[in-house]
Amino acid sequence: MDCCICGLMSATFRPPRNTICASCYDGARLMNSFLKDDELDESTGRILHSGHRSINSLKDLLDVFRWMEERRQVEENLKENISFMRGLLIAFNEGIHTDILLMPNSGPPVPAHKALLATKSEILKTMLEFDEYCGKAPVKDTISFPELNHDQLRSLVEFLYAGTLAESVMKKHVHVLLLASDKYAIHYLKKFCEEHLLRWLEPENVLDILEASEVCSSKELRERSMELIEKHVDEIIFSSKFDLFALKNAHLCVEISRMLAKDLKETKKEKKICIQ
């Protein structure tokens, strides 16, 4: 019999003789469970633990639809808000009423607005307040970024204005921006960089990402990098890149060695159990 939800004759079905197919049933159950914060088994889709709620609080499909409509409205409002805030990026790109120059280690300075810098980074806010307290601001409205060149600094400032960067820019500057986000306590930029690096993580760049995770104290980057090294150990350990990595990161090499030794020990233990 046709499903009353997705079947060809669904518009003609009326209670109480309706039937529902397994796919629609599972989908409705999972949406219901999602709204109840149930714990689900990802492999089977079965409910492992049901949230502690009364029967009256259970959501039916109409409640699910209303909730989705509310979320869609929230999304539309966020899009309008983002579009409105993009005016700041126009002010940056066109240099409208900028009041400070950011000095890279090479290339021309990057004009910006003190107020925006102060709201995006506590470190930059402190630097600005210190200069004003010392009476430096009226004489020299600049902040130096000796670790960044012009393109890197402009990308950093553009992110502060827009909250995002083009994929091509991220591929070019992601490591530098990650270090800058840690140094200047720009937490959202750090999260943004970590998400990109996790998406791009592969044996060819895992050592660079592991090194960056150590500098920035990124737990997730570190754990994912170690897992990938464990999975592709021969390809990574016997590469020429690992030789250079080992010279600069002896402590990380020790951790990798301990991880591999632990794996070897567990493998021997499993073999011993199988023989017995």
Secondary structure, 3 states (H helix, E strand, C coil): CCCCCCCCCHHHCCCCCCCCCHHHHHHHHHHHHHHCCCEECCCCCCEEECCCCCHHHCCCHHHHHHHHHHHHHHHHHHHHHHHHHCHHHHHHHHCCCCCEEEEECCCCCEEECHHHHHHHCHHHHHHHHHHHHCCCCCCCCEEEECCCCHHHHHHHHHHHHHCCCCHHHHHHHHHHHHHHHHHCCCHHHHHHHHHHHHHHCCCCCHHHHHHHHHHHCCHHHHHHHHHHHHHCHHHHHCCHHHHHHHHHCHHHHHHHHHHHHHHHHHHHHHHHHHHC
